[in-house]
Amino acid sequence: MKKVITLCFFVFAMFLGNQSVVAQNTKLTDKIEINTRASEQTEALRKYIKFDDNQRDEVYEALREYHQVTFSVNKQTTIEEGVVEKIETQLESKMKSILTEEQFLRYKNFPQG
């Protein structure tokens, strides 16, 4: 009987450990997806706008934060009114502070898609 109880306890512990690993794996996958999107968009913008390495790093960080926030907002079941516009405005103001005037105009004309 002790062996059966020990076996059941062991299986239960393995089940709990497995759930924790799956949850962490999902978070890691989400983080990789966010970073990939930000990286791809930064590279596309770099080719279109032609900015330097320092600007590239700052643009990547701004886009990574933007994608992270939009990802978490999209996971919510109810989205408050004006949240998406606020996020877009924050990204635009960060981009305006990073880029020169001419580069920012090119950014505004960048085909989103």
N, C-alpha and C positions, 0 to 999 in steps of 0.2 A: 504494500500500500504506500509506503514511504517513497518508493521509486516512482510510482505513478504520480503522486503529488509533486515530487521534484521535477519530473518530466513536464507536467502541466505548467508549473511555475516557470520553467526554462522556456517553454514554447510561448507563454504569455510575455516574458521579458523580451524574447526575440521579436514578437509582434510589435511591441511598443517601440523598440529600437528601429524597426523597419519603417514605421510611420514617421519617426523623426528624420530619418535619412531621406525619405520621399519629400517631405516638406522642405528640407534644406536644398534638395536637388531642384525643386521647382523655383525657389528663390534664386538659385544660381543661374538657372536657365533664363529667367526673366532678366537678370542683371546682364547676362551675356547678350541677350537680344537688344536691350536698351543701348549698351555700349556699341554694338554692331551698327545699329541704326544711326547713332550719333557719328560714328567714324565714317560711314559711307556718305552721309550727308555733308560732313565736313570736307571730305575729299572732293565731292562733286562741286561744292562751293569754292574750294581752293582753285580748281581748274577754271571755273567760270569767272570768279572775281579776281584771282591772282593776288593773294595776300601772303605775308611772310610767315615764318615758322612760329614766332611769338603770337601773332594773331591767330594762326591755326590752332594753337593750344588753347587759347581763350575761347575761340569759336567752338571747339570740341567740348569744352567744359560747359558752355552755355547750352549747347544742343543736348548734351547728356542730361543736364538738369531738367531741361524742357521735356525730353522724352520720359524721364523718370516720373515727373509730375503728371504728365498726360497719361502715362501707363497706370499710375495709381488712381487717377480720376476715372479712367475708363473701367477699372475694376469695381468701382462703387456702383451700387444698384440705383441710387438716386443722385443726380448731379444738380447742384444748385445753379440757379440762373446766373449767368455772367461769369462763371468760373473759367470756362474755356477762353473767353475773350480776355480775361485778366491774365491768363497764362500766356496767350499770344502777345499781349502788350508788354509783359515782362521780358519775353524773348526779344521782341523788337527793340526795346530800350537797351538791353544788354548788347545787342548787335550794333546798335547805333554808337554806343560808347567804345566798342572794340574797333570798328571799321572807320575808315576815312569817309568823308562826305560822298566822294565819287564811288567808293566801294559799296557804301550803303545803298546808293541809288541802284547799282548793279544787283545788289542783294534783293532789293524790292522787286526788280524785274526778273529775278530767277524763277524759272518755271518749277513750281511746286508739284510734286507728283510722285 
